[in-house]
Amino acid sequence: MSSYENVNNDNEILAVIAAAIAAMETRPGHRLVVRSMRQIPQTSPVWNTAGRLERLSRDLNS
């Protein structure tokens, strides 16, 4: 994968995250604060990544 494709993929990911934040802001009584964003290394074990996604989902739905 070229560096141009990496940048394009990163921009697409950021666009999806921004859309999710905008959608969250329209829910009454809910406010989402993004304190930081960092890429999770792909060397993380599958169970580690699954746990992070599960926690994020639980936090967003509570």
OpenMM code with the backbone's topology and positions (N, CA, C; nanometers):
from openmm import Vec3, app, unit

residues = "MET SER SER TYR GLU ASN VAL ASN ASN ASP ASN GLU ILE LEU ALA VAL ILE ALA ALA ALA ILE ALA ALA MET GLU THR ARG PRO GLY HIS ARG LEU VAL VAL ARG SER MET ARG GLN ILE PRO GLN THR SER PRO VAL TRP ASN THR ALA GLY ARG LEU GLU ARG LEU SER ARG ASP LEU ASN SER".split()
positions = [
    Vec3(0.0854, -0.1180, 0.0000),
    Vec3(0.0000, 0.0000, 0.0000),
    Vec3(0.0897, 0.1240, 0.0000),
    Vec3(0.0606, 0.2169, -0.0870),
    Vec3(0.1418, 0.3378, -0.0978),
    Vec3(0.1074, 0.4358, 0.0140),
    Vec3(0.1954, 0.5330, 0.0353),
    Vec3(0.1692, 0.6331, 0.1390),
    Vec3(0.0474, 0.7176, 0.1027),
    Vec3(0.0223, 0.7375, -0.0276),
    Vec3(-0.0971, 0.8117, -0.0705),
    Vec3(-0.2228, 0.7367, -0.0291),
    Vec3(-0.2230, 0.6045, -0.0477),
    Vec3(-0.3388, 0.5236, -0.0081),
    Vec3(-0.3574, 0.5247, 0.1428),
    Vec3(-0.2467, 0.5232, 0.2179),
    Vec3(-0.2556, 0.5301, 0.3639),
    Vec3(-0.3201, 0.6601, 0.4083),
    Vec3(-0.2783, 0.7716, 0.3491),
    Vec3(-0.3345, 0.9020, 0.3841),
    Vec3(-0.4818, 0.9060, 0.3487),
    Vec3(-0.5174, 0.8532, 0.2322),
    Vec3(-0.6565, 0.8508, 0.1894),
    Vec3(-0.7404, 0.7666, 0.2854),
    Vec3(-0.6894, 0.6498, 0.3269),
    Vec3(-0.7607, 0.5663, 0.4230),
    Vec3(-0.7762, 0.6374, 0.5567),
    Vec3(-0.6703, 0.7048, 0.6017),
    Vec3(-0.6769, 0.7791, 0.7275),
    Vec3(-0.7830, 0.8882, 0.7200),
    Vec3(-0.7897, 0.9579, 0.6071),
    Vec3(-0.8905, 1.0630, 0.5905),
    Vec3(-1.0312, 1.0051, 0.5933),
    Vec3(-1.0492, 0.8887, 0.5331),
    Vec3(-1.1807, 0.8241, 0.5344),
    Vec3(-1.2194, 0.7827, 0.6760),
    Vec3(-1.1247, 0.7296, 0.7505),
    Vec3(-1.1513, 0.6898, 0.8889),
    Vec3(-1.1878, 0.8117, 0.9726),
    Vec3(-1.1138, 0.9206, 0.9567),
    Vec3(-1.1443, 1.0426, 1.0315),
    Vec3(-1.2816, 1.0979, 0.9943),
    Vec3(-1.3203, 1.0858, 0.8679),
    Vec3(-1.4530, 1.1319, 0.8252),
    Vec3(-1.5627, 1.0504, 0.8923),
    Vec3(-1.5431, 0.9202, 0.9035),
    Vec3(-1.6418, 0.8343, 0.9700),
    Vec3(-1.6509, 0.8681, 1.1183),
    Vec3(-1.5377, 0.8903, 1.1817),
    Vec3(-1.5370, 0.9265, 1.3237),
    Vec3(-1.6068, 1.0605, 1.3443),
    Vec3(-1.5790, 1.1573, 1.2577),
    Vec3(-1.6441, 1.2886, 1.2683),
    Vec3(-1.7947, 1.2761, 1.2498),
    Vec3(-1.8386, 1.1912, 1.1570),
    Vec3(-1.9823, 1.1705, 1.1358),
    Vec3(-2.0464, 1.1061, 1.2582),
    Vec3(-1.9771, 1.0119, 1.3205),
    Vec3(-2.0299, 0.9474, 1.4409),
    Vec3(-2.0422, 1.0476, 1.5552),
    Vec3(-1.9442, 1.1348, 1.5683),
    Vec3(-1.9494, 1.2376, 1.6727),
    Vec3(-2.0652, 1.3326, 1.6459),
    Vec3(-2.0825, 1.3734, 1.5218),
    Vec3(-2.1930, 1.4633, 1.4867),
    Vec3(-2.3269, 1.3975, 1.5145),
    Vec3(-2.3398, 1.2691, 1.4845),
    Vec3(-2.4648, 1.1973, 1.5112),
    Vec3(-2.4903, 1.1880, 1.6608),
    Vec3(-2.3861, 1.1697, 1.7386),
    Vec3(-2.4005, 1.1591, 1.8841),
    Vec3(-2.4468, 1.2921, 1.9427),
    Vec3(-2.4024, 1.4018, 1.8862),
    Vec3(-2.4387, 1.5338, 1.9368),
    Vec3(-2.5873, 1.5637, 1.9196),
    Vec3(-2.6559, 1.4942, 1.8304),
    Vec3(-2.7981, 1.5210, 1.8072),
    Vec3(-2.8880, 1.4481, 1.9059),
    Vec3(-2.8321, 1.3602, 1.9874),
    Vec3(-2.9124, 1.2871, 2.0859),
    Vec3(-2.9302, 1.3739, 2.2096),
    Vec3(-3.0552, 1.4017, 2.2479),
    Vec3(-3.0786, 1.4855, 2.3661),
    Vec3(-3.0208, 1.4206, 2.4922),
    Vec3(-2.9558, 1.5014, 2.5712),
    Vec3(-2.9013, 1.4534, 2.6977),
    Vec3(-2.7704, 1.3785, 2.6848),
    Vec3(-2.7152, 1.3703, 2.5665),
    Vec3(-2.5885, 1.3016, 2.5467),
    Vec3(-2.4853, 1.3992, 2.4922),
    Vec3(-2.3663, 1.3839, 2.5410),
    Vec3(-2.2567, 1.4675, 2.4923),
    Vec3(-2.1327, 1.3807, 2.4831),
    Vec3(-2.0689, 1.3833, 2.3715),
    Vec3(-1.9494, 1.3035, 2.3491),
    Vec3(-1.8291, 1.3959, 2.3454),
    Vec3(-1.7300, 1.3652, 2.4264),
    Vec3(-1.6074, 1.4440, 2.4299),
    Vec3(-1.4929, 1.3544, 2.3840),
    Vec3(-1.4229, 1.3958, 2.2808),
    Vec3(-1.3067, 1.3217, 2.2319),
    Vec3(-1.1836, 1.3866, 2.2920),
    Vec3(-1.1151, 1.3126, 2.3755),
    Vec3(-0.9971, 1.3672, 2.4419),
    Vec3(-0.8694, 1.3374, 2.3639),
    Vec3(-0.8697, 1.2265, 2.2941),
    Vec3(-0.7535, 1.1939, 2.2116),
    Vec3(-0.7930, 1.0877, 2.1100),
    Vec3(-0.7154, 1.0824, 2.0042),
    Vec3(-0.7330, 0.9789, 1.9028),
    Vec3(-0.5951, 0.9280, 1.8675),
    Vec3(-0.5817, 0.7979, 1.8718),
    Vec3(-0.4546, 0.7395, 1.8309),
    Vec3(-0.4816, 0.6051, 1.7666),
    Vec3(-0.3982, 0.5705, 1.6756),
    Vec3(-0.4142, 0.4455, 1.6035),
    Vec3(-0.3682, 0.3305, 1.6916),
    Vec3(-0.4486, 0.2266, 1.6962),
    Vec3(-0.4111, 0.1069, 1.7702),
    Vec3(-0.3220, 0.0237, 1.6788),
    Vec3(-0.2041, -0.0120, 1.7268),
    Vec3(-0.1141, -0.0897, 1.6407),
    Vec3(-0.1792, -0.2206, 1.5966),
    Vec3(-0.1548, -0.2591, 1.4737),
    Vec3(-0.2116, -0.3831, 1.4225),
    Vec3(-0.1448, -0.5051, 1.4831),
    Vec3(-0.0419, -0.4841, 1.5617),
    Vec3(0.0262, -0.5958, 1.6264),
    Vec3(-0.0458, -0.6382, 1.7536),
    Vec3(-0.1507, -0.5655, 1.7923),
    Vec3(-0.2272, -0.6029, 1.9107),
    Vec3(-0.2961, -0.7368, 1.8872),
    Vec3(-0.2998, -0.8221, 1.9902),
    Vec3(-0.3723, -0.9481, 1.9754),
    Vec3(-0.5210, -0.9219, 1.9498),
    Vec3(-0.5863, -1.0160, 1.8860),
    Vec3(-0.7275, -1.0010, 1.8516),
    Vec3(-0.8112, -0.9784, 1.9767),
    Vec3(-0.7827, -1.0512, 2.0852),
    Vec3(-0.8620, -1.0366, 2.2078),
    Vec3(-0.8487, -0.8958, 2.2642),
    Vec3(-0.7305, -0.8343, 2.2495),
    Vec3(-0.7080, -0.6990, 2.2991),
    Vec3(-0.7921, -0.5988, 2.2203),
    Vec3(-0.7892, -0.6104, 2.0897),
    Vec3(-0.8668, -0.5215, 2.0036),
    Vec3(-1.0163, -0.5402, 2.0278),
    Vec3(-1.0609, -0.6652, 2.0411),
    Vec3(-1.2029, -0.6933, 2.0671),
    Vec3(-1.2456, -0.6322, 2.2001),
    Vec3(-1.1612, -0.6408, 2.3007),
    Vec3(-1.1925, -0.5827, 2.4307),
    Vec3(-1.2052, -0.4315, 2.4244),
    Vec3(-1.1182, -0.3682, 2.3493),
    Vec3(-1.1252, -0.2222, 2.3342),
    Vec3(-1.2536, -0.1808, 2.2638),
    Vec3(-1.2891, -0.2531, 2.1577),
    Vec3(-1.4121, -0.2214, 2.0846),
    Vec3(-1.5352, -0.2446, 2.1716),
    Vec3(-1.5334, -0.3516, 2.2502),
    Vec3(-1.6459, -0.3807, 2.3398),
    Vec3(-1.6612, -0.2702, 2.4441),
    Vec3(-1.5507, -0.2266, 2.5011),
    Vec3(-1.5562, -0.1199, 2.6020),
    Vec3(-1.6068, 0.0107, 2.5406),
    Vec3(-1.5591, 0.0435, 2.4218),
    Vec3(-1.6031, 0.1647, 2.3538),
    Vec3(-1.7526, 0.1590, 2.3266),
    Vec3(-1.7993, 0.0452, 2.2789),
    Vec3(-1.9419, 0.0282, 2.2506),
    Vec3(-2.0242, 0.0422, 2.3781),
    Vec3(-1.9788, -0.0197, 2.4861),
    Vec3(-2.0499, -0.0131, 2.6143),
    Vec3(-2.0541, 0.1309, 2.6660),
    Vec3(-1.9424, 0.2014, 2.6555),
    Vec3(-1.9364, 0.3396, 2.7037),
    Vec3(-2.0268, 0.4316, 2.6223),
    Vec3(-2.0352, 0.4092, 2.4920),
    Vec3(-2.1186, 0.4938, 2.4069),
    Vec3(-2.2673, 0.4667, 2.4274),
    Vec3(-2.3016, 0.3454, 2.4660),
    Vec3(-2.4419, 0.3088, 2.4821),
    Vec3(-2.4941, 0.3297, 2.6233),
    Vec3(-2.4090, 0.3711, 2.7147),
    Vec3(-2.4564, 0.3919, 2.8527),
    Vec3(-2.4954, 0.5351, 2.8781),
] * unit.nanometer
topology = app.Topology()
chain = topology.addChain("A")
for resn in residues:
    res = topology.addResidue(resn, chain)
    for name in ("N", "CA", "C"):
        topology.addAtom(name, app.Element.getBySymbol(name[0]), res)
